[in-house]
Amino acid sequence: MAAPVPIHYTIRPANRSDQRQLRILLQTFIREQSIPIPPSVQVLGWAILGGVIALGLHLILFPAGGLAASIRALLGVGAIVGMGMMSLFFRFTVSDDWPQFWVVEHRGRLIGCAKLCRYKNYSTLYNVLIAIPWRRQGIGTHLVRRVTQAALKPLYLACRPERIAFYKRLGFEQVPAHTLSAAIYRDLELTARSDIVPLVLWSDGDRKG
């Protein structure tokens, strides 16, 4: 049986009022993990840059008599920039998926989180994070154990090699990426991250021998 959560700490499902603090935690996680920009966002960035350069050249080469064309070009670039900003905004905020998060609260402050996505036949775990001042106190272990209790198993996650030992202590097993279904492979974003390793936690009845 898992040890009780240390006093003054609460592990609970996130609520709407947690969104701002969750966003701060996730921004820290993204910086710390050096998560690469997805290819789709990279392409979008180059498209925005190309549009701005094209507009600048148009205004230089056709300074007079081309006002309507310049306006159309400006609107086109504006649309591209707008779509790019919206894409980045919704990717790195929790405005839509905060109900999937679990949080660790310490005296009114969120110091950790994890995102649990439940599907029809399995679950996936993402963004397991404890803020730096509260690490190495067993809080991350308590968080993962609590979230796994709420998960529909098998429960999948992907992590960097240096985190494998941590998850194995909690019952996860390393699984070859090529054995995963296309849906799980996509959910774990394995195509975008070549440096992460998939793991799985089976239910007692489904545990592979």
C-alpha positions in Angstrom: 0.0 0.0 0.0 1.3 3.5 -0.9 2.4 5.7 2.0 0.1 8.6 2.7 0.7 11.9 1.1 2.9 14.2 3.3 0.9 16.6 5.5 0.0 20.0 3.9 0.0 18.5 0.4 -3.2 17.6 -1.5 -3.5 15.6 -4.7 -6.7 16.3 -6.5 -8.3 16.7 -9.9 -7.8 20.2 -11.4 -10.6 22.7 -11.4 -11.2 25.7 -13.6 -9.5 28.2 -11.2 -6.3 26.2 -11.5 -5.7 27.2 -15.2 -3.3 30.1 -14.6 -1.1 28.1 -12.3 -1.2 25.1 -14.5 -0.1 27.2 -17.5 2.9 28.4 -15.5 3.9 24.9 -14.5 3.6 23.7 -18.1 5.7 26.6 -19.4 8.4 25.6 -16.9 8.1 22.0 -18.1 8.5 23.0 -21.7 11.6 25.1 -21.0 13.1 22.4 -18.8 12.6 19.5 -21.1 13.7 21.5 -24.2 10.7 20.2 -26.0 11.3 20.8 -29.8 8.9 22.9 -31.8 6.6 20.5 -33.7 7.2 20.4 -37.5 3.8 21.8 -38.2 4.6 24.9 -36.1 8.0 25.2 -37.7 6.4 25.3 -41.1 3.9 27.8 -39.9 6.8 30.0 -38.6 8.5 29.9 -41.9 5.3 30.8 -43.7 4.8 33.8 -41.5 8.4 35.0 -42.1 8.0 34.4 -45.8 4.7 36.4 -45.9 6.3 39.3 -44.0 9.3 39.4 -46.4 7.0 39.2 -49.4 4.9 42.1 -48.1 8.0 44.2 -47.5 9.3 43.6 -51.0 5.9 44.4 -52.5 5.8 47.8 -50.6 9.3 48.6 -51.7 8.9 47.7 -55.4 5.4 49.1 -55.8 5.2 52.1 -53.4 2.6 53.9 -55.5 -0.5 52.7 -57.3 -0.5 49.4 -55.5 -2.5 50.3 -52.4 -5.2 47.7 -52.9 -2.7 45.0 -53.6 -0.7 46.0 -50.5 -3.8 45.9 -48.4 -4.7 42.4 -49.8 -1.1 41.2 -49.0 -1.3 42.7 -45.5 -4.6 40.9 -44.9 -3.1 37.7 -46.1 -0.1 38.0 -43.8 -2.4 39.0 -41.0 -4.5 35.9 -41.5 -1.3 33.7 -41.4 0.0 35.4 -38.3 -3.4 35.1 -36.6 -3.6 31.4 -37.4 -0.1 30.8 -36.2 -0.7 32.7 -32.9 -3.9 30.8 -32.3 -2.2 27.5 -32.9 0.6 28.2 -30.5 -1.8 29.7 -27.9 -4.0 26.6 -27.8 -1.1 24.2 -27.9 0.6 25.6 -24.8 -2.4 26.6 -22.7 -4.8 24.5 -20.7 -8.0 26.3 -21.6 -9.6 23.2 -23.1 -8.0 20.3 -21.4 -7.7 21.4 -17.8 -10.3 18.7 -16.6 -7.7 16.0 -17.6 -5.2 17.3 -15.2 -4.4 16.2 -11.6 -2.6 18.7 -9.4 -0.5 18.8 -6.2 -1.5 21.7 -4.0 0.5 23.0 -1.2 -1.1 25.8 0.9 -3.0 27.2 -2.0 -0.2 26.9 -4.5 0.1 24.3 -7.3 3.5 22.7 -7.1 2.9 19.7 -9.4 0.7 18.3 -12.1 0.0 15.4 -14.4 -2.3 15.0 -17.3 -4.4 11.8 -17.6 -6.3 11.1 -20.9 -8.8 8.2 -20.7 -9.8 6.5 -23.9 -12.1 3.6 -24.6 -9.6 0.8 -24.0 -6.5 2.5 -22.4 -5.2 5.7 -20.9 -2.2 7.9 -21.5 -0.2 10.0 -19.0 1.6 13.2 -19.8 3.2 16.2 -18.2 4.2 14.7 -14.9 5.9 17.6 -13.2 6.9 18.7 -9.7 8.3 22.2 -9.2 12.0 22.3 -8.5 11.9 23.4 -4.8 9.6 20.4 -3.9 11.5 17.6 -5.8 13.1 14.6 -4.2 10.6 14.5 -1.4 8.5 11.6 -2.8 5.7 13.9 -4.0 6.1 12.8 -7.7 5.8 9.2 -6.6 2.6 10.0 -4.7 1.2 11.9 -7.7 1.8 9.1 -10.2 0.4 6.5 -7.9 -2.8 8.5 -7.3 -3.3 9.2 -11.0 -2.7 5.5 -11.9 -5.6 4.6 -9.5 -7.9 6.8 -11.7 -6.6 5.5 -15.0 -8.1 2.9 -17.3 -5.4 0.4 -17.8 -3.3 -0.3 -19.7 -1.8 3.1 -19.0 0.8 4.4 -21.4 3.4 7.1 -21.2 6.6 8.2 -22.9 9.6 9.6 -21.1 13.3 10.3 -21.5 15.7 7.5 -20.8 16.8 9.0 -17.5 13.3 8.8 -16.1 12.7 5.1 -17.0 14.0 3.8 -13.6 11.6 6.1 -11.7 8.6 4.7 -13.6 9.7 1.1 -13.4 9.8 1.5 -9.6 6.1 2.3 -9.9 5.3 -0.8 -11.9 5.7 0.5 -15.5 7.4 -1.7 -18.1 9.3 -0.6 -21.1 7.5 -1.5 -24.4 9.0 -1.6 -27.9 7.5 1.3 -29.9 6.9 -0.9 -32.9 4.5 -3.0 -30.9 2.1 -0.1 -30.2 -1.0 0.5 -32.1 -1.1 3.5 -34.5 -3.4 5.3 -32.2 -1.2 4.9 -29.1 1.9 5.7 -31.1 0.3 8.9 -32.2 -1.1 9.8 -28.8 2.4 9.5 -27.3 3.8 11.8 -30.0 6.6 9.3 -30.7 6.9 10.5 -34.3 7.9 14.0 -33.0 10.3 12.9 -30.2 13.0 10.4 -31.1 14.5 10.7 -27.7 11.6 9.4 -25.6 10.8 5.8 -24.6 7.3 4.3 -24.3 6.3 2.5 -21.1 3.1 0.8 -20.0 1.4 -0.1 -16.7 -0.9 -3.1 -17.0 -3.8 -4.0 -14.8 -3.2 -7.1 -12.7 -5.5 -9.1 -15.0 -3.8 -7.9 -18.2 -0.2 -8.0 -17.1 2.0 -9.6 -19.6 4.1 -12.6 -18.5 
